[in-house]
Amino acid sequence: KKKIKININLFYLFLIYNFGASQCFSFQENDIERGVDGFRLDAINFCFHDSQLRDNPAKPVEERQGRGFSEDNPYAFQYHYYNNTQPENIEFIEEIRALLDKYPGAAALGEISSEDSLATMAEYTQGDSRLHMGYSFELLTDDFTAQYIRETVETLENKMAEGWPCWAISNHDVTRVVSRWGGPENSQQKSKMLTALLCSLRGTVCTYQGEELGLNEAEIDYEQLQDPYGITFWPTFKGRDGCRTPIPWNSNEEKAGFTCGSPWLPIPQDHLCMSVDKQLAEEDSVLNSFKQFMNWRKTQPALIDGDIQFIETAEPILAFTRKSEKGSMLVCFNLSNQEQSTKISRNDSTSMLLEHGLASGELRDDELTLPPFGCFFATQLEQ
């Protein structure tokens, strides 16, 4: 059976509001029986609004800080108390889960954005009767410090006693991560490291199209914009089209092999050198590194389902262990473009891993040295 994943968005919300949830479930069941294995539920906590139709209160300028949207985005101008995360939503997602449980292997992933997204992620994935997974905008921010990443993951781990997390560092609503995190330097090595970092956290991973190529944010002229937000609020907020441009498949073909017609958005000239055909031919490309790391990850039980425990390190190093019944792994990342060193406790069983194919650090005694945007993976037994 061919695996297909589809996105539930405004179409199913239209069905709910106009025909009731039963019509939505009918469409979902039909999709599953035709071969769909899972649903990505867009803005799943927005399916019900406040029963009293109260207005969201205005948010003061100094508090307009969100996750996955900038302070100049109109979405940041309100406290979103009444247009999402209503009590009725819980019963709705439980009905979705009851339907999916009739089909072994079917799964639901919910996109969640609320005033406390991590708490909502935990609530919506609690037990075996709600969503299989939830992801939020908490790592779609501009903050690229080890402290922020650690605190975000630890906060969810503490709140999510039963559920299963899902992480993303890019999507269709935010600036591409290679442009958003860490500056423009050494973007290829940074792209490789970011994939490894994301895929080493506990949980399922969502990667956004173009991450596997290391695509940077595109510059879009006003006349080329399609995003209503960008058109309306230009130039204060330029919209989200910069992360939505077509994938460059073949640098030698017109429209980069993406289409024979006119694409919805232009294909940036600087993306042609990062096309799929070029990267497949380069052994050390971002794309081939992405493929190698993903294949290696499948062979590492600790990365697949192990617990996560962070290690105290100074900026810009992020370090943690992943532990499963089948083994323990030490994982470290340098989030900067300069070589960094830190003290790491090791034992006689610590064994460095290199099959991931990434720029790796060197551990001598208890001193770990990491190259720019480098990483370190090692197995070790408990003492």
C-alpha positions in Angstrom: 0.0 0.0 0.0 1.3 3.4 -0.9 1.7 5.6 2.1 0.1 9.0 1.7 0.0 11.8 4.3 -2.5 14.7 3.8 -3.1 18.0 5.5 -6.3 18.7 7.2 -6.9 22.4 7.1 -9.7 24.9 6.1 -11.6 22.3 4.1 -12.3 20.1 7.1 -13.1 23.2 9.2 -15.6 24.2 6.5 -17.2 20.8 6.9 -17.4 21.1 10.7 -19.0 24.5 10.7 -21.4 23.9 7.9 -22.3 20.2 8.1 -21.1 19.1 11.6 -18.2 16.9 12.7 -19.8 13.7 11.4 -19.3 14.9 7.8 -15.6 15.5 8.6 -15.2 12.0 10.0 -16.9 10.6 6.9 -14.3 12.2 4.7 -11.5 11.1 7.0 -12.7 7.5 6.9 -13.0 7.6 3.2 -9.4 8.9 2.9 -8.1 6.1 5.1 -9.9 3.4 3.2 -8.3 4.8 0.0 -4.8 4.4 1.4 -4.0 7.4 3.6 -2.0 6.4 6.7 -2.1 9.6 8.6 -3.4 13.2 9.0 -1.5 16.3 9.7 -4.2 18.4 11.5 -3.6 22.0 10.7 -4.3 24.4 13.6 -6.1 21.6 15.4 -6.8 23.7 18.6 -8.7 26.3 16.5 -11.7 24.1 15.7 -14.0 25.8 18.2 -14.3 29.4 19.3 -15.6 30.8 22.6 -19.2 29.9 23.1 -19.9 33.5 24.3 -18.2 35.0 21.3 -16.0 37.1 23.4 -13.2 39.2 21.7 -9.6 38.4 22.3 -8.0 41.2 24.5 -5.4 43.4 23.0 -1.8 42.7 23.8 0.5 45.6 24.8 3.4 46.3 22.4 6.0 45.2 25.0 4.4 41.8 25.2 4.0 41.1 21.5 6.4 38.2 21.5 5.2 34.9 20.0 6.5 31.6 18.8 6.7 31.3 15.1 5.5 34.8 14.3 7.3 38.1 14.7 6.1 41.0 16.8 5.1 43.0 13.7 2.8 40.2 12.6 -0.8 41.2 13.3 -1.4 37.9 15.0 0.9 39.1 17.8 -1.5 42.0 18.6 -3.9 39.9 20.7 -4.0 37.4 23.6 -5.5 34.4 21.9 -7.8 33.3 24.7 -11.1 33.0 22.9 -10.4 31.9 19.3 -8.6 28.6 20.1 -8.0 25.9 22.7 -11.7 25.7 23.9 -13.0 22.9 26.1 -15.1 21.5 23.2 -12.0 20.8 21.2 -11.0 17.9 23.5 -14.1 15.9 22.7 -13.5 16.5 19.0 -10.0 15.2 19.0 -11.0 12.2 21.0 -13.6 11.4 18.3 -10.8 11.7 15.7 -8.7 9.3 17.7 -11.6 6.8 18.1 -12.0 6.8 14.3 -8.3 6.2 13.7 -8.1 3.5 16.2 -10.3 1.4 14.0 -7.4 1.3 11.5 -4.2 0.0 13.0 -1.2 2.1 12.0 -3.2 5.2 11.2 -2.0 8.3 13.1 -2.8 11.9 13.7 -0.3 14.8 14.1 -1.7 18.1 15.3 -0.3 21.6 14.7 -0.8 23.6 17.9 -0.4 27.3 18.7 -1.8 28.7 21.8 -0.8 31.1 24.6 0.9 28.1 26.2 1.6 25.8 23.3 3.7 23.3 25.3 0.9 22.8 27.9 -1.6 22.4 25.0 0.7 19.8 23.3 0.8 17.8 26.5 -2.9 18.1 27.0 -3.8 17.1 23.4 -1.5 14.0 23.4 -2.4 12.8 26.9 -3.1 9.1 27.3 -4.3 6.9 24.4 -7.5 8.7 23.5 -6.3 11.9 21.9 -3.7 12.8 19.3 -0.8 10.5 18.6 1.5 13.5 18.3 1.5 17.2 18.5 4.0 19.9 17.4 4.1 23.6 18.1 5.9 26.8 17.1 8.2 26.7 20.1 11.4 26.0 18.1 10.3 28.3 15.2 11.7 31.3 16.9 14.7 33.5 16.3 16.3 32.3 19.6 19.1 29.9 18.7 20.8 29.6 22.1 21.5 26.3 23.7 19.7 27.5 26.8 16.5 28.3 24.9 16.4 24.9 23.1 17.2 23.1 26.3 14.5 24.9 28.4 11.9 24.4 25.7 12.5 20.7 25.4 12.7 20.3 29.2 9.5 22.2 29.8 7.6 19.9 27.4 9.2 16.8 28.9 8.0 17.9 32.4 4.5 18.7 31.2 4.1 15.7 28.9 4.0 12.7 31.3 2.3 10.4 28.8 2.3 11.8 25.3 4.8 11.7 22.5 6.4 14.9 21.3 7.1 16.1 17.7 9.6 18.8 16.9 10.1 21.2 13.9 12.5 24.0 13.3 11.0 25.3 10.0 7.6 25.4 8.4 5.6 27.4 5.9 4.9 30.3 8.3 8.5 31.3 9.3 11.8 32.3 7.9 13.8 29.3 6.8 15.9 28.0 9.6 19.3 28.3 7.8 18.6 32.1 7.5 16.9 32.4 10.9 19.4 30.7 13.1 23.1 31.4 13.4 23.7 34.0 10.7 24.7 33.6 7.0 28.1 32.0 7.6 29.0 28.4 6.8 25.4 27.7 5.9 26.1 24.2 4.4 27.8 22.9 7.6 25.1 24.6 9.7 22.3 23.0 7.7 23.8 19.5 8.3 24.2 20.2 12.0 20.6 21.5 12.3 19.2 18.3 10.8 21.2 16.2 13.2 20.1 18.4 16.2 16.4 18.2 15.3 16.6 14.5 14.7 18.4 13.8 18.0 15.7 15.2 20.2 13.2 12.8 21.7 10.1 12.5 19.6 9.0 12.4 16.0 10.5 14.9 13.5 8.9 17.2 11.0 11.3 18.5 8.3 10.2 21.3 6.0 10.7 21.1 2.2 14.1 22.6 1.4 15.7 21.8 4.7 17.3 18.7 3.0 18.9 21.1 0.5 19.9 23.8 2.9 17.8 26.4 1.2 18.0 29.9 2.5 15.1 32.4 2.8 14.3 33.9 -0.6 14.0 37.6 -1.3 10.6 38.3 -2.9 9.7 41.5 -4.6 6.4 43.1 -3.6 5.0 42.6 -7.1 5.6 38.9 -6.8 4.0 38.3 -3.4 1.1 35.9 -3.0 0.7 35.9 0.8 -2.2 38.2 1.8 -0.4 39.1 5.1 2.7 40.3 3.2 0.7 42.3 0.6 -1.4 44.0 3.3 1.3 44.9 5.8 4.3 45.5 3.5 7.0 46.6 4.2 6.6 46.3 8.0 5.7 42.6 7.7 6.8 41.1 4.3 4.8 37.9 4.7 5.7 34.3 4.4 6.4 33.8 0.8 10.2 33.8 1.3 10.1 30.2 2.6 7.5 29.0 0.1 9.3 29.1 -3.2 9.5 26.0 -5.4 12.1 23.3 -4.9 14.9 23.5 -7.5 15.0 20.0 -9.0 17.3 20.5 -12.0 19.5 23.6 -12.4 19.7 23.1 -16.2 16.0 23.0 -16.9 13.6 25.9 -17.3 11.8 26.7 -14.0 14.4 24.4 -12.4 12.4 21.4 -13.4 9.6 22.3 -11.0 7.0 23.0 -13.6 6.4 23.5 -17.3 4.1 26.4 -16.5 4.3 29.5 -14.3 5.0 28.7 -10.7 3.0 30.4 -7.9 6.2 32.0 -6.7 9.5 32.8 -8.5 12.5 30.4 -8.3 15.4 32.3 -6.7 18.5 32.5 -8.8 20.7 31.6 -5.8 18.7 28.4 -5.2 19.8 26.9 -8.5 23.3 26.1 -7.2 21.5 24.1 -4.5 19.4 22.1 -6.8 18.7 18.4 -6.3 20.6 17.3 -9.4 23.7 19.2 -8.3 23.6 17.9 -4.8 23.1 14.3 -5.7 26.3 14.5 -7.7 28.3 16.0 -4.8 29.3 13.4 -2.2 29.5 15.9 0.6 26.4 17.9 -0.2 23.7 18.9 2.3 21.3 16.5 0.6 23.6 13.5 0.7 24.4 14.3 4.3 20.7 14.5 5.1 20.1 11.1 3.5 23.1 9.5 5.3 22.2 10.8 8.7 18.5 9.7 8.4 19.6 6.2 7.4 22.1 6.1 10.3 19.5 7.3 12.7 17.2 4.4 11.9 19.9 2.1 13.3 20.2 3.9 16.6 17.6 2.7 19.2 18.6 5.5 21.7 17.7 8.2 19.1 14.5 6.5 18.1 12.8 6.1 21.5 15.3 6.8 24.2 14.7 9.2 27.1 16.5 12.6 27.0 18.6 14.1 29.8 20.4 17.4 29.3 24.0 18.0 30.5 25.2 21.4 31.9 27.3 23.1 29.4 28.1 26.8 28.6 26.9 28.5 25.4 27.0 27.8 22.6 27.2 24.0 23.3 24.1 21.9 23.6 24.7 18.5 25.2 22.4 15.6 26.3 22.2 11.9 26.6 19.6 9.6 25.0 18.9 6.4 26.9 16.9 3.4 25.9 16.8 -0.2 27.0 19.1 -1.1 24.2 21.8 1.5 24.9 22.9 5.0 25.9 24.2 7.8 23.6 26.1 11.0 24.4 25.1 13.8 22.0 26.8 17.3 21.7 26.4 20.2 19.3 28.3 23.4 18.6 25.8 26.1 17.8 28.4 28.6 16.6 30.7 29.1 13.6 33.8 29.0 15.8 35.6 26.0 17.3 34.4 25.3 20.9 35.6 23.2 23.8 33.9 21.9 26.9 34.4 19.5 29.8 32.4 16.2 29.3 32.5 13.4 31.7 33.4 10.1 30.0 34.1 6.5 31.1 36.1 3.6 29.7 33.1 2.5 27.6 32.7 5.8 25.8 33.0 5.0 22.1 32.9 7.7 19.4 30.5 7.2 16.5 31.3 8.4 13.0 28.9 6.6 10.7 26.6 9.6 10.7 29.0 11.3 8.3 29.0 14.8 10.0 31.8 17.0 11.1 32.7 15.5 14.4 34.4 16.7 17.5 37.3 15.0 19.4 37.2 13.8 23.0 40.5 13.6 24.8 40.3 12.7 28.4 37.4 14.8 29.6 37.9 17.6 27.0 35.6 17.7 24.0 36.6 20.0 21.1 33.9 20.7 18.5 34.5 22.2 15.0 32.3 25.1 13.8 28.7 23.8 13.7 30.1 20.4 14.6 28.6 17.6 16.6 29.7 14.6 18.6 27.9 11.2 19.1 29.2 8.4 21.3 27.8 5.3 22.9 28.6 4.6 26.5 27.6 2.2 29.2 26.1 3.2 32.5 28.6 3.2 35.4 
